[in-house]
Amino acid sequence: MSGEVHANLEDLRRLQKAVDTAENEVTEALRKLHRVLQHTDWKGSARRNFEGQLTQATSSVRQTTQRLSALKPILTKEISHLETYLRN
């Protein structure tokens, strides 16, 4: 690795863990919301409207969690490079 290193290994590990935690919490929150709705005694057009809006929101949130997931390899690579640099 050439050049200077401007990163704290433990900070990067904390960031990596925070990204992973955020992704998991958001995914679990969506699952919980869908489970509760599934077991809610509610019929009619208002529910159908709600379900449609929830489907759209869920799609947007899933795109966000996919973006979060895409950040993890970047951090893993940086952590690996920094660990290698610090060993040498």
Stockholm file with secondary structure:
# STOCKHOLM 1.0

chainA/1-88         MSGEVHANLEDLRRLQKAVDTAENEVTEALRKLHRVLQHTDWKGSARRNFEGQLTQATSSVRQTTQRLSALKPILTKEISHLETYLRN
#=GR chainA/1-88 SS CCSCCCCCHHHHHHHHHHHHHHHHHHHHHHHHHHHHHHTCCCCSHHHHHHHHHHHHHHHHHHHHHHHHHHHHHHHHHHHHHHHHHHHC
#=GC SS_cons        CCSCCCCCHHHHHHHHHHHHHHHHHHHHHHHHHHHHHHTCCCCSHHHHHHHHHHHHHHHHHHHHHHHHHHHHHHHHHHHHHHHHHHHC
//
